[in-house]
Amino acid sequence: MNPQARSWYPFAGLFIAASLSLPAAADPAALETARRLLVDNNPKQAYMALIGLQDRLAGTIEYDYLLGVASLDSGKIDDA
């Protein structure tokens, strides 16, 4: 392999690292909406809003916490 072709390797690592951190910052408005629903004592609606984001945000701390609280407060003990 020629040296010029390998010159992009360090950038590939940066791209992968940056893309792994994207879910943490994804859709802060949706997380704020769910948080507001929990504060307003509407955990079932918060759960429904959060479960729709599971494919994109599962594994992020804030999302997992809010989903756990919404699950617990809406009676979905197994999901919590």
C-alpha positions as CSV (number, residue, x, y, z in Angstrom):
1,M,0.0,0.0,0.0
2,N,1.4,3.4,-0.9
3,P,2.1,5.9,2.0
4,Q,-0.4,8.4,0.7
5,A,-3.2,5.9,1.0
6,R,-2.4,5.4,4.7
7,S,-2.3,9.1,5.5
8,W,-6.0,9.1,6.2
9,Y,-5.8,6.4,8.9
10,P,-5.5,8.8,11.9
11,F,-8.5,10.7,10.6
12,A,-10.6,7.5,10.4
13,G,-10.0,7.0,14.2
14,L,-11.2,10.6,14.9
15,F,-14.2,10.1,12.7
16,I,-15.2,6.9,14.5
17,A,-14.7,8.5,17.9
18,A,-16.7,11.6,17.0
19,S,-19.6,9.5,15.6
20,L,-19.7,7.4,18.8
21,S,-20.3,10.5,20.8
22,L,-23.2,11.8,18.7
23,P,-26.0,10.0,20.4
24,A,-25.2,11.7,23.7
25,A,-26.0,15.1,22.1
26,A,-28.8,13.9,19.9
27,D,-32.2,15.4,20.3
28,P,-31.9,17.4,23.5
29,A,-35.4,18.9,22.9
30,A,-36.9,15.4,23.1
31,L,-35.1,14.6,26.3
32,E,-36.3,17.9,27.8
33,T,-39.9,17.2,26.7
34,A,-39.7,13.8,28.5
35,R,-38.1,15.4,31.6
36,R,-40.9,18.0,31.7
37,L,-43.6,15.3,31.3
38,L,-42.1,13.5,34.3
39,V,-42.1,16.7,36.4
40,D,-45.7,17.3,35.4
41,N,-46.5,13.7,36.7
42,N,-47.2,12.2,33.3
43,P,-44.9,9.2,33.2
44,K,-46.9,7.2,30.7
45,Q,-46.6,9.9,28.1
46,A,-42.9,10.4,28.9
47,Y,-42.4,6.7,28.5
48,M,-44.1,6.7,25.1
49,A,-42.0,9.7,24.0
50,L,-38.8,8.0,25.1
51,I,-39.4,4.5,23.8
52,G,-39.6,6.0,20.3
53,L,-36.0,7.3,20.7
54,Q,-34.6,4.0,21.9
55,D,-32.8,3.1,18.6
56,R,-30.9,6.4,18.6
57,L,-30.3,7.1,22.2
58,A,-30.1,3.8,24.1
59,G,-26.9,3.7,26.0
60,T,-26.6,7.4,26.8
61,I,-26.8,8.1,30.5
62,E,-29.4,10.8,30.4
63,Y,-31.7,8.9,28.1
64,D,-31.4,5.6,30.1
65,Y,-32.1,7.4,33.3
66,L,-35.2,9.1,32.0
67,L,-36.5,6.0,30.4
68,G,-35.9,4.1,33.7
69,V,-37.8,6.6,35.7
70,A,-40.6,6.8,33.2
71,S,-40.8,3.0,33.1
72,L,-40.9,2.7,36.9
73,D,-43.4,5.5,37.4
74,S,-45.7,4.2,34.7
75,G,-45.8,0.7,36.2
76,K,-43.6,-1.0,33.6
77,I,-41.4,-2.5,36.3
78,D,-39.8,-5.1,34.0
79,D,-38.7,-2.4,31.6
80,A,-37.2,-0.2,34.4
